[in-house]
Amino acid sequence: MLNIEGLDYKALLYGGGISLTVSLVMLLRVNQATKKVSEGNQSGNLYIYIGAIERLFVSIALFGLGFVWLKLMPLPMIVGLIAGQVGFSIGGYKVKD
């Protein structure tokens, strides 16, 4: 296991992977919602809500997998998740400019 100076890099990368995975799930749902709205269907909001629910369940499942099966440390996983989300947020702001 990669453990340098008390920081578990495997758990940190796994947390970042969770962030990437749940962001991709939401991206797919946003694309579906955009497609439905552009077709004139007003049910695009439903896809956003479904994406948020899926994102929650996928993140819970992946955290559980990391804790129970992979025996990773919780704090580095959470730090990796937060770092990934902050990175996506900053990247999203730069794309809008």
PyRosetta script that sets phi, psi and omega in degrees:
from pyrosetta import init, pose_from_sequence

init()
pose = pose_from_sequence("MLNIEGLDYKALLYGGGISLTVSLVMLLRVNQATKKVSEGNQSGNLYIYIGAIERLFVSIALFGLGFVWLKLMPLPMIVGLIAGQVGFSIGGYKVKD")
pose.set_psi(1, 139.3)
pose.set_omega(1, 178.7)
pose.set_phi(2, -77.2)
pose.set_psi(2, 106.0)
pose.set_omega(2, -178.6)
pose.set_phi(3, -138.4)
pose.set_psi(3, 99.9)
pose.set_omega(3, -178.8)
pose.set_phi(4, -116.1)
pose.set_psi(4, 121.1)
pose.set_omega(4, 179.2)
pose.set_phi(5, 55.2)
pose.set_psi(5, 42.4)
pose.set_omega(5, 173.9)
pose.set_phi(6, 81.7)
pose.set_psi(6, 0.1)
pose.set_omega(6, 179.9)
pose.set_phi(7, -105.6)
pose.set_psi(7, 125.6)
pose.set_omega(7, -177.9)
pose.set_phi(8, -88.6)
pose.set_psi(8, 98.7)
pose.set_omega(8, -176.0)
pose.set_phi(9, -69.5)
pose.set_psi(9, -27.7)
pose.set_omega(9, 177.5)
pose.set_phi(10, -64.1)
pose.set_psi(10, -44.0)
pose.set_omega(10, 177.9)
pose.set_phi(11, -68.0)
pose.set_psi(11, -36.7)
pose.set_omega(11, 178.9)
pose.set_phi(12, -63.7)
pose.set_psi(12, -45.7)
pose.set_omega(12, 177.8)
pose.set_phi(13, -67.1)
pose.set_psi(13, -35.6)
pose.set_omega(13, 177.9)
pose.set_phi(14, -64.5)
pose.set_psi(14, -42.1)
pose.set_omega(14, 176.8)
pose.set_phi(15, -62.1)
pose.set_psi(15, -40.1)
pose.set_omega(15, 175.0)
pose.set_phi(16, -64.9)
pose.set_psi(16, -35.9)
pose.set_omega(16, 176.3)
pose.set_phi(17, -65.3)
pose.set_psi(17, -37.5)
pose.set_omega(17, 175.4)
pose.set_phi(18, -61.7)
pose.set_psi(18, -43.9)
pose.set_omega(18, 179.0)
pose.set_phi(19, -59.5)
pose.set_psi(19, -44.2)
pose.set_omega(19, 178.9)
pose.set_phi(20, -64.1)
pose.set_psi(20, -43.7)
pose.set_omega(20, -178.0)
pose.set_phi(21, -63.6)
pose.set_psi(21, -47.6)
pose.set_omega(21, -178.2)
pose.set_phi(22, -70.1)
pose.set_psi(22, -28.9)
pose.set_omega(22, 175.5)
pose.set_phi(23, -68.9)
pose.set_psi(23, -37.8)
pose.set_omega(23, 176.6)
pose.set_phi(24, -66.0)
pose.set_psi(24, -38.0)
pose.set_omega(24, 176.7)
pose.set_phi(25, -60.9)
pose.set_psi(25, -45.2)
pose.set_omega(25, -179.6)
pose.set_phi(26, -67.6)
pose.set_psi(26, -37.7)
pose.set_omega(26, 178.0)
pose.set_phi(27, -60.2)
pose.set_psi(27, -43.3)
pose.set_omega(27, 179.0)
pose.set_phi(28, -62.2)
pose.set_psi(28, -42.0)
pose.set_omega(28, 179.9)
pose.set_phi(29, -69.3)
pose.set_psi(29, -37.0)
pose.set_omega(29, 177.1)
pose.set_phi(30, -65.4)
pose.set_psi(30, -40.2)
pose.set_omega(30, 176.6)
pose.set_phi(31, -62.9)
pose.set_psi(31, -40.1)
pose.set_omega(31, 176.9)
pose.set_phi(32, -64.1)
pose.set_psi(32, -41.7)
pose.set_omega(32, 179.7)
pose.set_phi(33, -64.6)
pose.set_psi(33, -41.7)
pose.set_omega(33, 178.9)
pose.set_phi(34, -63.1)
pose.set_psi(34, -41.3)
pose.set_omega(34, 179.1)
pose.set_phi(35, -62.7)
pose.set_psi(35, -44.3)
pose.set_omega(35, -179.9)
pose.set_phi(36, -64.6)
pose.set_psi(36, -41.5)
pose.set_omega(36, 180.0)
pose.set_phi(37, -67.4)
pose.set_psi(37, -39.5)
pose.set_omega(37, 179.4)
pose.set_phi(38, -67.9)
pose.set_psi(38, -24.2)
pose.set_omega(38, 176.2)
pose.set_phi(39, -81.5)
pose.set_psi(39, -4.9)
pose.set_omega(39, 179.8)
pose.set_phi(40, 95.2)
pose.set_psi(40, 0.4)
pose.set_omega(40, 178.7)
pose.set_phi(41, -84.6)
pose.set_psi(41, 129.1)
pose.set_omega(41, -177.0)
pose.set_phi(42, -88.5)
pose.set_psi(42, 10.8)
pose.set_omega(42, -179.3)
pose.set_phi(43, -91.0)
pose.set_psi(43, 20.2)
pose.set_omega(43, 179.7)
pose.set_phi(44, -64.2)
pose.set_psi(44, -29.8)
pose.set_omega(44, 179.0)
pose.set_phi(45, -62.1)
pose.set_psi(45, -33.7)
pose.set_omega(45, -180.0)
pose.set_phi(46, -58.2)
pose.set_psi(46, -40.3)
pose.set_omega(46, -179.7)
pose.set_phi(47, -67.2)
pose.set_psi(47, -32.3)
pose.set_omega(47, 176.9)
pose.set_phi(48, -67.4)
pose.set_psi(48, -44.3)
pose.set_omega(48, 178.5)
pose.set_phi(49, -64.4)
pose.set_psi(49, -42.5)
pose.set_omega(49, 177.8)
pose.set_phi(50, -61.9)
pose.set_psi(50, -41.2)
pose.set_omega(50, 178.6)
pose.set_phi(51, -61.8)
pose.set_psi(51, -39.6)
pose.set_omega(51, 179.3)
pose.set_phi(52, -66.6)
pose.set_psi(52, -40.8)
pose.set_omega(52, 178.8)
pose.set_phi(53, -67.0)
pose.set_psi(53, -43.8)
pose.set_omega(53, 177.8)
pose.set_phi(54, -61.7)
pose.set_psi(54, -40.6)
pose.set_omega(54, 179.9)
pose.set_phi(55, -60.8)
pose.set_psi(55, -42.2)
pose.set_omega(55, 178.4)
pose.set_phi(56, -63.5)
pose.set_psi(56, -48.3)
pose.set_omega(56, -177.6)
pose.set_phi(57, -68.0)
pose.set_psi(57, -37.9)
pose.set_omega(57, 178.5)
pose.set_phi(58, -65.8)
pose.set_psi(58, -42.1)
pose.set_omega(58, -179.9)
pose.set_phi(59, -66.6)
pose.set_psi(59, -39.5)
pose.set_omega(59, 177.3)
pose.set_phi(60, -63.5)
pose.set_psi(60, -43.7)
pose.set_omega(60, 179.8)
pose.set_phi(61, -63.5)
pose.set_psi(61, -43.1)
pose.set_omega(61, -179.4)
pose.set_phi(62, -70.0)
pose.set_psi(62, -36.8)
pose.set_omega(62, 174.2)
pose.set_phi(63, -63.1)
pose.set_psi(63, -44.5)
pose.set_omega(63, 178.3)
pose.set_phi(64, -60.0)
pose.set_psi(64, -41.9)
pose.set_omega(64, 177.5)
pose.set_phi(65, -61.2)
pose.set_psi(65, -43.6)
pose.set_omega(65, 179.9)
pose.set_phi(66, -66.0)
pose.set_psi(66, -39.5)
pose.set_omega(66, -179.5)
pose.set_phi(67, -71.8)
pose.set_psi(67, -50.3)
pose.set_omega(67, -169.8)
pose.set_phi(68, -84.7)
pose.set_psi(68, -52.8)
pose.set_omega(68, -172.5)
pose.set_phi(69, -84.3)
pose.set_psi(69, -44.6)
pose.set_omega(69, -177.6)
pose.set_phi(70, -87.9)
pose.set_psi(70, -11.6)
pose.set_omega(70, 178.1)
pose.set_phi(71, 56.6)
pose.set_psi(71, 45.0)
pose.set_omega(71, 179.2)
pose.set_phi(72, -89.1)
pose.set_psi(72, 156.1)
pose.set_omega(72, 179.4)
pose.set_phi(73, -74.7)
pose.set_psi(73, 138.4)
pose.set_omega(73, -175.5)
pose.set_phi(74, -67.9)
pose.set_psi(74, -44.5)
pose.set_omega(74, -174.1)
pose.set_phi(75, -62.3)
pose.set_psi(75, -47.0)
pose.set_omega(75, 177.2)
pose.set_phi(76, -63.3)
pose.set_psi(76, -31.9)
pose.set_omega(76, 177.1)
pose.set_phi(77, -65.4)
pose.set_psi(77, -43.2)
pose.set_omega(77, -179.9)
pose.set_phi(78, -67.4)
pose.set_psi(78, -40.6)
pose.set_omega(78, 177.4)
pose.set_phi(79, -62.3)
pose.set_psi(79, -41.3)
pose.set_omega(79, 177.4)
pose.set_phi(80, -63.7)
pose.set_psi(80, -41.0)
pose.set_omega(80, 177.4)
pose.set_phi(81, -62.6)
pose.set_psi(81, -47.3)
pose.set_omega(81, -179.4)
pose.set_phi(82, -64.2)
pose.set_psi(82, -42.9)
pose.set_omega(82, 179.5)
pose.set_phi(83, -61.8)
pose.set_psi(83, -40.5)
pose.set_omega(83, 177.8)
pose.set_phi(84, -64.5)
pose.set_psi(84, -42.8)
pose.set_omega(84, 179.8)
pose.set_phi(85, -66.5)
pose.set_psi(85, -39.9)
pose.set_omega(85, 177.2)
pose.set_phi(86, -64.3)
pose.set_psi(86, -40.9)
pose.set_omega(86, 177.6)
pose.set_phi(87, -61.9)
pose.set_psi(87, -42.7)
pose.set_omega(87, 177.9)
pose.set_phi(88, -66.0)
pose.set_psi(88, -37.0)
pose.set_omega(88, 179.0)
pose.set_phi(89, -65.2)
pose.set_psi(89, -45.3)
pose.set_omega(89, 179.0)
pose.set_phi(90, -65.0)
pose.set_psi(90, -42.3)
pose.set_omega(90, 177.0)
pose.set_phi(91, -62.4)
pose.set_psi(91, -36.4)
pose.set_omega(91, 178.0)
pose.set_phi(92, -66.1)
pose.set_psi(92, -38.7)
pose.set_omega(92, 178.2)
pose.set_phi(93, -67.8)
pose.set_psi(93, -37.8)
pose.set_omega(93, 179.6)
pose.set_phi(94, -68.5)
pose.set_psi(94, -32.8)
pose.set_omega(94, 178.8)
pose.set_phi(95, -68.9)
pose.set_psi(95, -36.9)
pose.set_omega(95, -179.0)
pose.set_phi(96, -67.9)
pose.set_psi(96, -28.8)
pose.set_omega(96, -178.2)
pose.set_phi(97, -72.9)
pose.dump_pdb("model.pdb")
